[in-house]
Amino acid sequence: MNNEKIYIKELSKFLNKEVISDFLVVQKELREGAKNFYIRLKLADKTGSMSANVWNQAKMISEMFQEGDVIRIKGIVISYKAQLQLTVNKVRLLQEEEYDLANFMETTSQDMNKLSDCLFGFIDSINDTQIKQLLLNIFEDKEFYAKFGRAPAAKSWHHNYLGGLLEHTVSVATICDFTANMYPVNRDILMAGAIFHDIGKVFEYDVTSKIEFSTIGRLVGHLALSDQFVCEKAALINNFSANNLLKIRHLILAHHGEYEKASVRLPQTIEAILLHYADNMDAQTIGVKQLIEAAQNPDQEWSEFDRLNQRYYYLK
């Protein structure tokens, strides 16, 4: 199979036509249908993702590749229930030297330099000298910041792409900065909590050709990892205010808002309440935005089903 790369975002132009292109296998599941086995896939590149199915010789083809592999497929672009899908007829596993992984890993659409400038602008606006020093000690570490800037903010639901953590952090800090002018809060504590709240995601995920939980991410999780990391860095600053550290830790450990959503504590300060809602606003809005943008058929009236929130979204 010869290859002229067709990106996910371009596939709507090829409805009911045969295409040959390379994609990253994000999800793969061999299922048993009414008559035979088939493979359910989610294929991706840097422009997005699409569902696909292998109907013929599914068991044999399933043994050819795994999640995280890049494959070259020949298939037909179809519309099923007004949503575009690929019916895959042929598959070839590509070797690493045959592709550039950067073409297949989705990355934030925002300008990374502008996001960084915004983040450091918020840090510069902190009045408390100890809190500002804590922030600078962490984010001026070039090795750490390179990891932070590349990290995703999630595995699947929102900001689940390279640079997603930086994008999400800046958005949450922007919301918190706005609310700090409306409510009686300690702005320095709130902004520190906004910037630190997900910092443990640098350690929670392993990113290769796909986003996976690290071992410590599964066993400990980013709330505890964020708390530990900030405590360790604060301990390096002489006489760091124990009360301020306690307040910042509470924001980190309570930002999920509910025990049912893995929050370590319920929000018990105004700053913690604001951070929880700011975090949830950005996460939920971007999650829905990603679902809406994944709808590539102009005639499609509804998004794919949002399993997390148990609903569809109207597109017209």
TORTORGU-904245 format. One record per residue (C-alpha): chain; residue number from 0; x, y, z. Coordinates in Angstrom, 2 decimals, always signed. Example, Ala and Ser with C-alpha at 12.3 -4.5 7.8 and 13.67 -1.06 7.14 Angstrom:
% TORTORGU-904245
 c   k      px      py      pz
 A   0  +12.30   -4.50   +7.80
 A   1  +13.67   -1.06   +7.14
//
This chain:
% TORTORGU-904245
 c   k      px      py      pz
 A   0   +0.00   +0.00   +0.00
 A   1   +1.42   +3.36   -1.03
 A   2   +0.82   +6.22   +1.35
 A   3   -0.13   +9.84   +0.88
 A   4   -1.04  +11.01   +4.36
 A   5   -4.69  +11.98   +4.79
 A   6   -5.36  +13.52   +8.19
 A   7   -8.40  +12.77  +10.32
 A   8   -9.74  +16.30   +9.80
 A   9   -9.66  +15.75   +6.03
 A  10  -11.61  +12.50   +5.95
 A  11  -15.00  +14.19   +5.56
 A  12  -13.95  +15.02   +1.98
 A  13  -13.69  +11.31   +1.21
 A  14  -17.16  +10.11   +2.21
 A  15  -17.94   +6.76   +0.54
 A  16  -14.46   +6.72   -0.99
 A  17  -11.46   +4.49   -0.42
 A  18   -8.52   +5.99   +1.46
 A  19   -5.02   +4.81   +2.30
 A  20   -3.32   +6.51   +5.22
 A  21   -1.38   +6.05   +8.47
 A  22   -2.91   +6.37  +11.92
 A  23   -2.04   +5.78  +15.56
 A  24   -4.07   +3.06  +17.26
 A  25   -5.48   +4.72  +20.39
 A  26   -7.98   +2.00  +21.30
 A  27   -8.42   -1.56  +20.04
 A  28  -10.98   -4.15  +21.11
 A  29  -11.70   -7.52  +19.53
 A  30  -15.44   -8.10  +19.93
 A  31  -17.75  -10.99  +19.16
 A  32  -20.65   -9.99  +16.92
 A  33  -23.81  -11.86  +15.99
 A  34  -22.07  -13.83  +13.22
 A  35  -18.36  -13.32  +13.69
 A  36  -15.63  -11.41  +15.47
 A  37  -14.83   -7.81  +14.56
 A  38  -12.34   -5.17  +15.74
 A  39  -13.49   -1.84  +17.17
 A  40  -10.79   +0.83  +16.83
 A  41  -10.15   +4.44  +17.64
 A  42   -7.56   +5.82  +15.24
 A  43   -5.82   +9.16  +15.69
 A  44   -3.31  +11.63  +14.35
 A  45   -2.34  +15.14  +15.39
 A  46   -5.63  +16.54  +14.05
 A  47   -8.04  +14.34  +16.02
 A  48   -9.47  +10.83  +16.23
 A  49  -12.09   +8.64  +14.55
 A  50  -13.84   +5.35  +15.18
 A  51  -13.10   +2.47  +12.82
 A  52  -14.11   -1.18  +12.40
 A  53  -12.48   -4.25  +10.90
 A  54  -15.22   -6.68   +9.87
 A  55  -13.35   -9.34   +7.88
 A  56  -10.60  -11.64   +9.18
 A  57  -10.74   -9.79  +12.48
 A  58   -8.94  -12.41  +14.59
 A  59   -6.02  -12.65  +12.19
 A  60   -5.72   -8.90  +11.72
 A  61   -6.00   -8.31  +15.48
 A  62   -2.75  -10.21  +16.01
 A  63   -0.87   -7.85  +13.67
 A  64   -0.84   -4.77  +15.90
 A  65   -1.51   -3.40  +19.38
 A  66   -2.68   -0.16  +20.98
 A  67   +0.07   +2.43  +20.61
 A  68   +1.19   +1.12  +17.21
 A  69   +1.08   +3.14  +14.02
 A  70   -0.64   +1.30  +11.17
 A  71   -1.25   +1.93   +7.48
 A  72   -4.83   +1.16   +6.57
 A  73   -6.86   +0.83   +3.40
 A  74  -10.53   +1.45   +4.00
 A  75  -13.76   +3.24   +3.17
 A  76  -15.01   +6.41   +4.87
 A  77  -18.67   +5.82   +5.76
 A  78  -21.45   +7.59   +7.61
 A  79  -23.16   +5.57  +10.35
 A  80  -25.95   +7.22  +12.33
 A  81  -24.74  +10.53  +10.85
 A  82  -21.22  +10.01  +12.25
 A  83  -18.15   +9.39  +10.11
 A  84  -16.33   +6.10  +10.57
 A  85  -13.74   +4.04   +8.76
 A  86  -14.41   +0.52   +7.53
 A  87  -10.91   -0.95   +7.43
 A  88  -10.17   -3.65   +4.86
 A  89   -6.37   -3.93   +4.97
 A  90   -3.78   -3.20   +7.66
 A  91   +0.02   -3.02   +7.75
 A  92   +2.03   -2.41  +10.90
 A  93   +4.58   +0.38  +10.39
 A  94   +8.08   +0.25  +11.85
 A  95   +9.40   +3.22  +13.84
 A  96  +11.68   +4.39  +11.03
 A  97   +8.68   +4.69   +8.70
 A  98   +6.91   +7.53  +10.52
 A  99   +7.37  +10.64  +12.64
 A 100   +5.45  +10.23  +15.89
 A 101   +4.88  +14.00  +16.02
 A 102   +2.35  +13.57  +13.19
 A 103   +0.23  +11.27  +15.33
 A 104   +0.27  +12.76  +18.83
 A 105   -2.38  +15.43  +19.27
 A 106   -0.93  +18.67  +20.67
 A 107   -2.54  +21.79  +22.11
 A 108   -3.70  +24.15  +19.41
 A 109   -2.65  +27.11  +21.53
 A 110   +0.70  +28.89  +21.24
 A 111   +3.01  +27.31  +23.83
 A 112   +5.10  +30.47  +24.19
 A 113   +2.01  +32.56  +24.90
 A 114   +0.79  +30.01  +27.44
 A 115   +4.18  +30.11  +29.18
 A 116   +4.19  +33.91  +29.20
 A 117   +0.73  +33.88  +30.73
 A 118   +1.75  +31.38  +33.42
 A 119   +4.83  +33.36  +34.43
 A 120   +2.75  +36.55  +34.34
 A 121   +0.49  +35.07  +36.98
 A 122   +3.52  +34.04  +39.05
 A 123   +4.96  +37.56  +38.80
 A 124   +1.65  +38.97  +40.06
 A 125   +1.94  +37.11  +43.40
 A 126   +2.64  +39.55  +46.25
 A 127   +3.72  +37.08  +48.95
 A 128   +7.49  +36.71  +48.49
 A 129   +7.63  +33.14  +49.84
 A 130   +4.80  +31.88  +47.65
 A 131   +6.31  +33.57  +44.60
 A 132   +9.70  +32.04  +45.39
 A 133   +8.13  +28.59  +45.70
 A 134   +6.51  +28.97  +42.30
 A 135   +9.69  +30.27  +40.67
 A 136  +11.85  +27.54  +42.20
 A 137   +9.61  +24.95  +40.56
 A 138   +8.82  +26.50  +37.19
 A 139  +12.24  +28.02  +36.50
 A 140  +13.71  +24.51  +36.66
 A 141  +14.16  +23.98  +32.91
 A 142  +14.21  +20.19  +33.10
 A 143  +10.97  +20.09  +35.09
 A 144   +9.30  +22.76  +32.97
 A 145  +10.05  +20.81  +29.79
 A 146   +8.13  +17.85  +31.29
 A 147   +5.33  +20.11  +32.54
 A 148   +4.95  +21.79  +29.14
 A 149   +4.69  +18.45  +27.32
 A 150   +2.38  +16.68  +29.78
 A 151   -1.30  +15.98  +29.07
 A 152   -3.96  +16.91  +31.63
 A 153   -5.85  +13.62  +31.24
 A 154   -5.80  +10.21  +29.58
 A 155   -9.16  +10.46  +27.86
 A 156  -11.71  +13.12  +28.85
 A 157  -10.24  +16.64  +28.61
 A 158   -6.94  +18.20  +27.49
 A 159   -5.76  +14.65  +26.69
 A 160   -2.99  +15.81  +24.39
 A 161   +0.56  +17.11  +24.58
 A 162   +0.62  +20.52  +26.22
 A 163   -2.80  +19.91  +27.74
 A 164   -1.60  +20.36  +31.32
 A 165   -0.09  +23.78  +30.65
 A 166   -3.19  +24.85  +28.70
 A 167   -5.52  +23.66  +31.48
 A 168   -3.41  +25.23  +34.24
 A 169   -3.40  +28.63  +32.53
 A 170   -7.16  +28.45  +31.92
 A 171   -7.92  +27.58  +35.55
 A 172   -5.57  +30.32  +36.78
 A 173   -7.29  +32.81  +34.44
 A 174  -10.72  +31.92  +35.86
 A 175   -9.40  +32.17  +39.42
 A 176   -7.77  +35.53  +38.68
 A 177  -11.15  +36.82  +37.49
 A 178  -13.05  +35.50  +40.52
 A 179  -10.47  +36.94  +42.90
 A 180  -11.82  +40.38  +41.98
 A 181  -15.38  +39.35  +42.85
 A 182  -15.08  +37.52  +46.16
 A 183  -13.25  +38.06  +49.49
 A 184  -10.31  +35.72  +48.93
 A 185   -6.59  +35.54  +49.53
 A 186   -5.57  +35.95  +45.89
 A 187   -2.00  +34.71  +46.41
 A 188   -3.24  +31.44  +47.95
 A 189   -5.91  +31.01  +45.27
 A 190   -3.50  +31.61  +42.39
 A 191   -0.89  +29.30  +43.89
 A 192   -3.52  +26.60  +44.24
 A 193   -4.65  +27.13  +40.65
 A 194   -1.11  +26.77  +39.32
 A 195   -0.23  +23.81  +41.55
 A 196   -3.50  +21.87  +41.58
 A 197   -2.62  +19.37  +38.82
 A 198   +1.17  +19.57  +38.91
 A 199   +1.38  +15.90  +39.94
 A 200   +0.10  +14.93  +36.49
 A 201   +3.69  +15.36  +35.32
 A 202   +4.33  +12.13  +37.25
 A 203   +0.90  +10.51  +36.86
 A 204   +1.18   +9.82  +33.12
 A 205   +3.69   +8.13  +30.87
 A 206   +3.61   +9.48  +27.33
 A 207   +5.10   +7.46  +24.49
 A 208   +2.94   +6.80  +21.44
 A 209   -0.06   +6.98  +23.76
 A 210   -1.02   +8.36  +27.16
 A 211   -0.96   +5.78  +29.95
 A 212   -0.98   +5.92  +33.73
 A 213   +2.42   +5.45  +35.30
 A 214   +2.71   +2.93  +38.11
 A 215   +2.88   +5.69  +40.73
 A 216   +0.01   +7.43  +38.96
 A 217   -2.22   +4.41  +39.42
 A 218   -1.13   +3.63  +42.97
 A 219   -0.93   +7.19  +44.36
 A 220   -2.65   +9.59  +41.96
 A 221   -2.03  +13.20  +41.03
 A 222   -3.69  +14.83  +44.07
 A 223   -1.32  +13.11  +46.50
 A 224   +1.62  +13.51  +44.10
 A 225   +0.93  +17.24  +43.73
 A 226   +0.70  +17.66  +47.51
 A 227   +3.94  +15.75  +48.12
 A 228   +5.83  +17.64  +45.43
 A 229   +4.79  +21.07  +46.69
 A 230   +5.58  +20.12  +50.30
 A 231   +9.06  +18.92  +49.34
 A 232   +9.79  +22.16  +47.46
 A 233   +8.38  +24.36  +50.24
 A 234  +10.66  +22.60  +52.74
 A 235  +13.66  +24.01  +50.85
 A 236  +12.60  +27.60  +51.63
 A 237  +13.66  +28.85  +55.06
 A 238  +10.75  +29.43  +57.44
 A 239   +8.09  +28.96  +54.79
 A 240   +4.76  +29.89  +56.38
 A 241   +3.19  +26.71  +57.76
 A 242   -0.26  +28.28  +57.58
 A 243   +0.11  +29.30  +53.93
 A 244   +1.42  +25.85  +53.02
 A 245   -1.55  +24.27  +54.81
 A 246   -3.98  +26.42  +52.82
 A 247   -2.28  +25.63  +49.50
 A 248   -2.25  +21.92  +50.33
 A 249   -5.97  +22.05  +51.06
 A 250   -6.65  +23.57  +47.64
 A 251   -4.70  +20.77  +45.97
 A 252   -6.31  +17.98  +47.98
 A 253   -9.87  +19.34  +47.73
 A 254  -10.02  +20.51  +44.11
 A 255  -12.01  +17.49  +42.87
 A 256  -14.77  +18.72  +45.11
 A 257  -16.46  +15.44  +46.06
 A 258  -15.31  +12.22  +47.67
 A 259  -17.07  +10.31  +44.89
 A 260  -14.73  +12.01  +42.42
 A 261  -11.60  +11.01  +44.34
 A 262  -11.23  +14.26  +46.25
 A 263   -9.09  +13.77  +49.36
 A 264  -11.03  +16.46  +51.20
 A 265  -14.17  +18.51  +50.57
 A 266  -13.50  +22.23  +49.86
 A 267  -13.55  +24.03  +53.21
 A 268  -12.32  +27.52  +52.30
 A 269  -13.68  +30.03  +49.81
 A 270  -10.47  +29.68  +47.81
 A 271  -10.92  +25.90  +47.65
 A 272  -14.53  +26.25  +46.51
 A 273  -13.56  +28.68  +43.74
 A 274  -10.70  +26.48  +42.58
 A 275  -12.93  +23.41  +42.44
 A 276  -15.51  +25.13  +40.26
 A 277  -12.86  +26.77  +38.07
 A 278  -11.17  +23.41  +37.50
 A 279  -14.47  +21.67  +36.78
 A 280  -15.64  +24.45  +34.46
 A 281  -12.55  +24.21  +32.29
 A 282  -12.35  +20.41  +32.32
 A 283  -16.02  +19.87  +31.46
 A 284  -16.17  +22.62  +28.85
 A 285  -13.06  +21.45  +27.02
 A 286  -14.21  +17.83  +27.25
 A 287  -17.49  +18.74  +25.56
 A 288  -15.66  +20.98  +23.06
 A 289  -13.47  +18.05  +22.05
 A 290  -16.55  +15.84  +21.53
 A 291  -18.22  +18.50  +19.40
 A 292  -15.10  +19.08  +17.31
 A 293  -14.79  +15.33  +16.72
 A 294  -18.07  +15.44  +14.76
 A 295  -16.86  +15.73  +11.17
 A 296  -20.04  +15.02   +9.24
 A 297  -21.71  +18.40   +8.45
 A 298  -25.11  +16.66   +8.53
 A 299  -24.51  +15.25  +12.00
 A 300  -27.06  +16.52  +14.52
 A 301  -25.69  +14.96  +17.73
 A 302  -22.22  +14.28  +19.12
 A 303  -20.97  +10.87  +20.11
 A 304  -22.31   +9.70  +23.48
 A 305  -20.54  +11.23  +26.47
 A 306  -20.19   +8.21  +28.76
 A 307  -18.81  +10.27  +31.63
 A 308  -21.82  +12.59  +31.80
 A 309  -24.35  +10.21  +30.22
 A 310  -25.62  +12.44  +27.41
 A 311  -25.30  +13.53  +23.79
 A 312  -24.64  +17.16  +22.72
 A 313  -26.66  +19.02  +20.13
 A 314  -24.55  +20.25  +17.21
 A 315  -26.90  +22.46  +15.23
//
